[in-house]
Amino acid sequence: MKIFAALCSLVASSSAISATPFPPDFQWGASSAAYQIEGAVEADGKGKSVWDYYLSDKKIAGPDVNGNTAINFYDRNQYLKDIALFKKLGLTSYRFSISWTRILPDGTGKINEKGIQHYRQFICDLKAAGIKPLITLYHWDMPLTLAARGGWLNRDAIGWYADYAKVIFDNFHDLADQFVLVNEPTVEVAQNTLAAEKLAGKDVGTYPPLIPKKENLGNALKSLNHILLASAAAQNIFRKSGYEGALGIAVPLFPILTEKNAIAADINDAEMTDGIMNRWFLDSIYKGKYPEQVLSFLALNKIDADILPEDAKTIHQANFGFIGVNYYAPLYIRHDLNGDSDYAPEFYNPDDQKIAFTGPVRPDQLERLLAELRLNYGNPDVLITENGAAFKDEDIKVNGQVNDSNRCLYIRDHIGAVAKALEQGSKVKGYYVWSSHDNLEWMSGYRTRFGLIYVDYANQERTPKLSAEIYSRLIKGEIIKDGDCYRS
Ligand code: GAL
């Protein structure tokens, strides 16, 4: 991915779009993840994951924030009503994750049949509503037993995950044919680093440590390498088993931006950030090598990341069926003048941009990112596995309505970017809004709402927001004007 100089004129286009470049089998979806929605953390023999552990400590997200109830989605009475809502909105696909510790409570070994039965029932219920499942095998909920053995830092995690993946494929290949192997490895690693810092009582500052600091770089890249190898192992098992379907990793891609006044140190850090956050995945998956600049930096600084010479080739040879793109915002990078002189990137939000919870609102950067995949990475099949936004104080229910105009415009404009990419030849097969519902936003708890559907946490009542109505109209191919995103 190239370093793009920011052009202020590129801020959020407001042109109305039509959804016509989308083929009839395009997958219109929404995404979620087990721990963020299910609740019922002790039901049917579920084992504990790191997130059960993290949120049991009030230093992580404050008192009373945990996944014990979430949006009660484990309950079939509840989720059947939600599926009915999805159907009404016109969703043709739904991305959800399976909780590893519902299937293997101890992380490895004995299979919990009740866990298998729960998800089989859920998939059947989805399909009965005409909604195609997109199953994520792993969305950050590492079994606590395995975290105690180092989690992804341990090369044995490749085998633990591969064994778990085999259980999933053996038990679900007859019901589903598309699987996201892992979700957002870089963000998971950052969350684990942040959790460790919070648990140790450190002041973590305003921005989460999304980009690894120099002292964490070895461990971060070690985990990422093991996650990629674990995914490759799972893909190989799937193929050898003769199952039919497409597998991919959901990678959070961050177009990297610098401003016009950037100096050499800013550019150097921007390039390193691109190597670590984006090309670490794209170059290994599509070119069979890790970015030279990052490897040289590791060698020069004698940082061990447990990377064997053949690892990147192994990842490439797995030949994944698609890439899942999670896109929210670009990252503006500058050099932190208080950090090491050779590597100290920090991200920031320039004053002249519209800012969502996850950063600047820049649909143009989604279009550029898709062009990059098309032109430099062999034009793979793409699923936009997550795209969405949360804006401060926007999700307030008044007179039975939630008029989330900013989210509505955000979704329309990002679908517009996908439409342009399709017209230019990108092979985007589906688009999934993050998220179907408001839910547990990890360490931000329940106050940060990303949903198309508003959830009243006091009584689990659901209210589709204005953005849900607009998304539904976009799915039908309607043109959405700016004014449609405002309702009095
Ligand atoms: C992603 C993550 C989701 C959700 C979303 C919104 O990084 O995969 O679980 O939290 O961000 O912040």
Residues whose N, C-alpha, C, O or C-beta is under 5 A from the ligand:
A	BS01	GAL	A33 E184 V187
